[in-house]
Protein backbone atom coordinates (compact mmCIF):
# COMPACT_ATOMS: atom_id res chain seq x y z
CA UNK A 1 0.00 0.00 0.00
CA UNK A 2 1.60 3.30 -1.04
CA UNK A 3 1.02 5.85 1.71
CA UNK A 4 1.71 9.56 1.26
CA UNK A 5 2.68 11.77 4.19
CA UNK A 6 -0.14 14.22 4.88
CA UNK A 7 1.26 15.75 8.08
CA UNK A 8 4.47 15.26 10.03
CA UNK A 9 5.93 16.85 13.14
CA UNK A 10 8.28 15.76 15.91
CA UNK A 11 5.32 14.25 17.80
CA UNK A 12 2.77 13.07 15.20
CA UNK A 13 2.64 11.66 11.69
CA UNK A 14 -0.34 11.17 9.36
CA UNK A 15 -0.11 9.15 6.15
CA UNK A 16 -2.91 8.54 3.66
CA UNK A 17 -3.54 5.95 0.97
CA UNK A 18 -6.53 7.38 -0.88
CA UNK A 19 -6.70 4.47 -3.35
CA UNK A 20 -7.22 2.00 -0.50
CA UNK A 21 -9.45 4.40 1.50
CA UNK A 22 -7.05 4.25 4.46
CA UNK A 23 -5.38 6.73 6.80
CA UNK A 24 -2.58 5.76 9.18
CA UNK A 25 -1.50 8.00 12.06
CA UNK A 26 1.15 7.52 14.71
CA UNK A 27 2.02 9.41 17.87
CA UNK A 28 5.82 9.55 18.00
CA UNK A 29 6.26 10.50 21.66
CA UNK A 30 4.31 11.50 24.76
CA UNK A 31 2.44 14.77 24.16
CA UNK A 32 0.99 17.75 26.00
CA UNK A 33 -2.67 18.71 25.72
CA UNK A 34 -1.77 21.44 23.21
CA UNK A 35 0.04 18.88 21.05
CA UNK A 36 -2.88 16.45 21.37
CA UNK A 37 -5.29 19.16 20.20
CA UNK A 38 -2.96 20.03 17.31
CA UNK A 39 -2.63 16.39 16.29
CA UNK A 40 -6.36 15.74 16.63
CA UNK A 41 -7.16 18.79 14.52
CA UNK A 42 -4.65 17.72 11.85
CA UNK A 43 -6.23 14.26 11.82
CA UNK A 44 -9.70 15.73 11.31
CA UNK A 45 -8.39 17.98 8.51
CA UNK A 46 -6.69 15.02 6.80
CA UNK A 47 -9.90 12.99 6.97
CA UNK A 48 -11.94 15.89 5.57
CA UNK A 49 -9.49 16.63 2.76
CA UNK A 50 -8.99 13.03 1.64
CA UNK A 51 -12.51 11.70 2.44
CA UNK A 52 -11.12 8.29 3.47
CA UNK A 53 -13.37 6.15 5.67
CA UNK A 54 -10.90 3.86 7.44
CA UNK A 55 -8.17 4.88 9.88
CA UNK A 56 -5.61 3.16 12.05
CA UNK A 57 -4.24 5.28 14.90
CA UNK A 58 -1.10 4.09 16.67
CA UNK A 59 -1.12 5.49 20.20
CA UNK A 60 1.29 2.99 21.80
CA UNK A 61 3.57 5.75 23.11
CA UNK A 62 0.74 7.66 24.84
CA UNK A 63 1.23 6.23 28.31
CA UNK A 64 0.68 9.30 30.50
CA UNK A 65 -2.23 11.52 29.50
CA UNK A 66 -3.51 14.16 31.89
CA UNK A 67 -7.15 14.10 32.93
CA UNK A 68 -7.60 17.38 31.02
CA UNK A 69 -6.27 15.76 27.84
CA UNK A 70 -8.50 12.70 28.27
CA UNK A 71 -11.50 14.99 28.82
CA UNK A 72 -10.75 16.85 25.58
CA UNK A 73 -10.40 13.57 23.71
CA UNK A 74 -13.70 12.20 25.07
CA UNK A 75 -15.74 15.34 24.47
CA UNK A 76 -14.12 17.17 21.54
CA UNK A 77 -11.78 14.84 19.63
CA UNK A 78 -14.38 12.21 18.79
CA UNK A 79 -16.85 14.96 17.93
CA UNK A 80 -14.34 16.37 15.41
CA UNK A 81 -13.80 12.95 13.85
CA UNK A 82 -17.57 12.41 13.67
CA UNK A 83 -17.77 15.41 11.31
CA UNK A 84 -15.78 13.47 8.70
CA UNK A 85 -16.56 10.43 6.53
CA UNK A 86 -14.77 8.14 9.00
CA UNK A 87 -16.56 4.80 9.35
CA UNK A 88 -14.01 2.70 11.28
CA UNK A 89 -11.13 3.59 13.58
CA UNK A 90 -8.67 0.95 14.76
CA UNK A 91 -6.77 2.30 17.76
CA UNK A 92 -3.46 0.69 18.63
CA UNK A 93 -3.12 1.09 22.39
CA UNK A 94 -0.15 0.66 24.73
CA UNK A 95 0.40 -2.89 25.93
CA UNK A 96 0.61 -1.96 29.62
CA UNK A 97 -2.77 -2.41 31.26
CA UNK A 98 -3.07 0.98 33.01
CA UNK A 99 -2.36 3.02 29.86
CA UNK A 100 -4.56 0.76 27.75
CA UNK A 101 -7.52 1.15 30.12
CA UNK A 102 -7.02 4.92 30.27
CA UNK A 103 -7.22 5.23 26.47
CA UNK A 104 -10.12 2.80 26.19
CA UNK A 105 -12.07 4.79 28.79
CA UNK A 106 -11.86 7.86 26.54
CA UNK A 107 -13.67 6.06 23.70
CA UNK A 108 -16.17 4.50 26.11
CA UNK A 109 -17.04 7.91 27.56
CA UNK A 110 -17.41 9.45 24.12
CA UNK A 111 -19.74 6.64 23.07
CA UNK A 112 -21.77 7.06 26.28
CA UNK A 113 -22.17 10.76 25.46
CA UNK A 114 -23.44 9.68 22.01
CA UNK A 115 -20.70 11.71 20.32
CA UNK A 116 -19.04 8.94 18.31
CA UNK A 117 -20.59 8.38 14.87
CA UNK A 118 -18.17 5.65 13.73
CA UNK A 119 -16.96 2.23 14.92
CA UNK A 120 -13.94 2.13 17.23
CA UNK A 121 -11.98 -0.98 18.16
CA UNK A 122 -8.85 -1.19 20.29
CA UNK A 123 -5.89 -3.43 19.50
CA UNK A 124 -2.35 -3.87 20.78
CA UNK A 125 -1.14 -5.28 17.44
CA UNK A 126 -1.28 -3.02 14.34
CA UNK A 127 -1.72 -6.03 12.02
CA UNK A 128 -4.86 -7.10 13.91
CA UNK A 129 -6.22 -3.56 13.67
CA UNK A 130 -5.57 -3.45 9.94
CA UNK A 131 -7.27 -6.83 9.43
CA UNK A 132 -10.35 -5.54 11.29
CA UNK A 133 -10.44 -2.36 9.19
CA UNK A 134 -10.27 -4.28 5.94
CA UNK A 135 -12.74 -7.03 6.94
C-alpha positions as CSV (number, residue, x, y, z in Angstrom):
1,X,0.0,0.0,0.0
2,X,1.6,3.3,-1.0
3,X,1.0,5.9,1.7
4,X,1.7,9.6,1.3
5,X,2.7,11.8,4.2
6,X,-0.1,14.2,4.9
7,X,1.3,15.7,8.1
8,X,4.5,15.3,10.0
9,X,5.9,16.8,13.1
10,X,8.3,15.8,15.9
11,X,5.3,14.2,17.8
12,X,2.8,13.1,15.2
13,X,2.6,11.7,11.7
14,X,-0.3,11.2,9.4
15,X,-0.1,9.2,6.1
16,X,-2.9,8.5,3.7
17,X,-3.5,5.9,1.0
18,X,-6.5,7.4,-0.9
19,X,-6.7,4.5,-3.4
20,X,-7.2,2.0,-0.5
21,X,-9.5,4.4,1.5
22,X,-7.0,4.2,4.5
23,X,-5.4,6.7,6.8
24,X,-2.6,5.8,9.2
25,X,-1.5,8.0,12.1
26,X,1.1,7.5,14.7
27,X,2.0,9.4,17.9
28,X,5.8,9.6,18.0
29,X,6.3,10.5,21.7
30,X,4.3,11.5,24.8
31,X,2.4,14.8,24.2
32,X,1.0,17.8,26.0
33,X,-2.7,18.7,25.7
34,X,-1.8,21.4,23.2
35,X,0.0,18.9,21.0
36,X,-2.9,16.4,21.4
37,X,-5.3,19.2,20.2
38,X,-3.0,20.0,17.3
39,X,-2.6,16.4,16.3
40,X,-6.4,15.7,16.6
41,X,-7.2,18.8,14.5
42,X,-4.7,17.7,11.9
43,X,-6.2,14.3,11.8
44,X,-9.7,15.7,11.3
45,X,-8.4,18.0,8.5
46,X,-6.7,15.0,6.8
47,X,-9.9,13.0,7.0
48,X,-11.9,15.9,5.6
49,X,-9.5,16.6,2.8
50,X,-9.0,13.0,1.6
51,X,-12.5,11.7,2.4
52,X,-11.1,8.3,3.5
53,X,-13.4,6.2,5.7
54,X,-10.9,3.9,7.4
55,X,-8.2,4.9,9.9
56,X,-5.6,3.2,12.1
57,X,-4.2,5.3,14.9
58,X,-1.1,4.1,16.7
59,X,-1.1,5.5,20.2
60,X,1.3,3.0,21.8
61,X,3.6,5.8,23.1
62,X,0.7,7.7,24.8
63,X,1.2,6.2,28.3
64,X,0.7,9.3,30.5
65,X,-2.2,11.5,29.5
66,X,-3.5,14.2,31.9
67,X,-7.2,14.1,32.9
68,X,-7.6,17.4,31.0
69,X,-6.3,15.8,27.8
70,X,-8.5,12.7,28.3
71,X,-11.5,15.0,28.8
72,X,-10.7,16.9,25.6
73,X,-10.4,13.6,23.7
74,X,-13.7,12.2,25.1
75,X,-15.7,15.3,24.5
76,X,-14.1,17.2,21.5
77,X,-11.8,14.8,19.6
78,X,-14.4,12.2,18.8
79,X,-16.8,15.0,17.9
80,X,-14.3,16.4,15.4
81,X,-13.8,13.0,13.8
82,X,-17.6,12.4,13.7
83,X,-17.8,15.4,11.3
84,X,-15.8,13.5,8.7
85,X,-16.6,10.4,6.5
86,X,-14.8,8.1,9.0
87,X,-16.6,4.8,9.4
88,X,-14.0,2.7,11.3
89,X,-11.1,3.6,13.6
90,X,-8.7,0.9,14.8
91,X,-6.8,2.3,17.8
92,X,-3.5,0.7,18.6
93,X,-3.1,1.1,22.4
94,X,-0.2,0.7,24.7
95,X,0.4,-2.9,25.9
96,X,0.6,-2.0,29.6
97,X,-2.8,-2.4,31.3
98,X,-3.1,1.0,33.0
99,X,-2.4,3.0,29.9
100,X,-4.6,0.8,27.7
101,X,-7.5,1.1,30.1
102,X,-7.0,4.9,30.3
103,X,-7.2,5.2,26.5
104,X,-10.1,2.8,26.2
105,X,-12.1,4.8,28.8
106,X,-11.9,7.9,26.5
107,X,-13.7,6.1,23.7
108,X,-16.2,4.5,26.1
109,X,-17.0,7.9,27.6
110,X,-17.4,9.4,24.1
111,X,-19.7,6.6,23.1
112,X,-21.8,7.1,26.3
113,X,-22.2,10.8,25.5
114,X,-23.4,9.7,22.0
115,X,-20.7,11.7,20.3
116,X,-19.0,8.9,18.3
117,X,-20.6,8.4,14.9
118,X,-18.2,5.6,13.7
119,X,-17.0,2.2,14.9
120,X,-13.9,2.1,17.2
121,X,-12.0,-1.0,18.2
122,X,-8.8,-1.2,20.3
123,X,-5.9,-3.4,19.5
124,X,-2.3,-3.9,20.8
125,X,-1.1,-5.3,17.4
126,X,-1.3,-3.0,14.3
127,X,-1.7,-6.0,12.0
128,X,-4.9,-7.1,13.9
129,X,-6.2,-3.6,13.7
130,X,-5.6,-3.5,9.9
131,X,-7.3,-6.8,9.4
132,X,-10.4,-5.5,11.3
133,X,-10.4,-2.4,9.2
134,X,-10.3,-4.3,5.9
135,X,-12.7,-7.0,6.9
